[in-house]
Each structure stands twice: as C-alpha cells, then as structure tokens.
Amino acid sequence: MQLCYGPMACLTLFLLLTATGTGADKVHSCCTEVSRQKITVPIIGARMQKKNPPCVKAVIFETEDGEICSHWKEAWVRHTFIQLEMARRSLNTQNTNTASQ
C-alpha cells in the first residue's frame, strides 16, 4: 500500500499544479494609468477594472481604435458607463423576451 501512496500523491500534485498553471499562463493586460480626457471616438463597450496592483481602479472603454483606460471618478466616465450598462440591459431584456415567445 505504501508504494501506491507515493505515485498517487505525485499524480494529485501534478494535476493540481497543471490546473492552476493554466490560469496563470493567460496574459491579461490591465490599466496601470488612467486618462481624465473625454473620449471623442465612438465607444462600443465598457467594463470596470478593480484595483489589484499594478492595475489601478478604472473604467476601460472599448473603441474601434482599441481600449482606453479612464479615471472612474470623472463625471463623464460614470455617466457614459451608466448609459452603456442601461443600453446593454435593455438589449438583453429584448433578447430574452424575443427568445421566450
């Protein structure tokens, strides 16, 4: 039985390391700086980023030109983010109603 315990422990450790390693291999960029300037190009989406050093708290706006990191305390940022969320929720509600009919 002692011989079985060693390989089983090694296999378990290998599986745990492999499972946790795959998530760590993914490279996610984050905002380390933010802009306070109003965005002039069309915005197609947005998401919040929590503070997790070196990443800073920010609203990340998606544009056709790429992503822009904006300061979450700016009034225009909050207003734009809320508008985008309301539009997204409205679209999801419409899609749900259409699918259930």
N, C-alpha and C positions, 0 to 999 in steps of 0.2 A: 504494500500500500504506500509505503514511503516513496517508492520510485514514481508512482502515479502523481503524487502531490507536487513534486518539483516541476514536471512538464506542464501540469495543469495551471500552476501558478504562473509559469512563464507565458503560457498561452493567454491567460487572462490579462496579464500585464501588457503583453504585446497588443491585444485588442483594445485595451483602454488607451494606450499611447497612440495607436493608429486612429482611433475615433476622435480623440481630442486634437491630434495633429492636423487633421484635415481642415478643421475650422481655423486653425492658426495660420495655415498656408494661404488662406484667402487674403488678398491685399485690398483693404478698403481705404480710400483716401478720405480725409476729413479736413474741415476748415480749421486752420491754426491762426488765421487772421480774418477779420471781417471788414466790410466796407459800410460806410454810412451814406454813400451816394445813392440817389434814387436810380433805379434801373430803367433804361429807356428802350431796350429791346423787348419784344413780346415774351411774356413769361408763360410757360406751358405746364409748369408744375412747381411744387414746393414741398419741403419736408423740414422737420425740426431736427437739430442735432444737439444732443446733451453734452455738457462739459465732461470730458474724460481725457485729461492731459495726454498728449499735447493738443488734443482737439478742444476747441472752445465752444461755448453755447452760441448757436447761430441758427438762422433760417437759411436754408440752402434753396435758392430759386433755380429751377431748370429753365434754360432758354434754348433757342435753336443754336446759339453760339457756344453753349456749354453751361456749366454750373457757376453760380455767383454766391458767395458767402456774404450774408448781410447781418448787421447788428440787430439782434432780436428786440431791443428796446426802442428802436426807431418807430415812430407812429405810422409812417407809410408802410413799413415792413409788416407790422401787426395787422393793419387794415387790409393789405394785399393778401396776406396769408389767410385771414378770415374769409375774404371773398372767394379765394380759391377752394377752401375747405367747404364752404356753403355750396359752391357750384359742383364740386365732386360728390357731395352727399345728395344733392338734388338729382344728379345723373344716376347715382346708384339706386335711389328710390324709384326713378323712372324705369330703370332696367329691371328692378325687382318686380314692379307692377306689371310690366310687359311680359316677363317670364312666367308669372303666375296665371296669366289669362289664357 
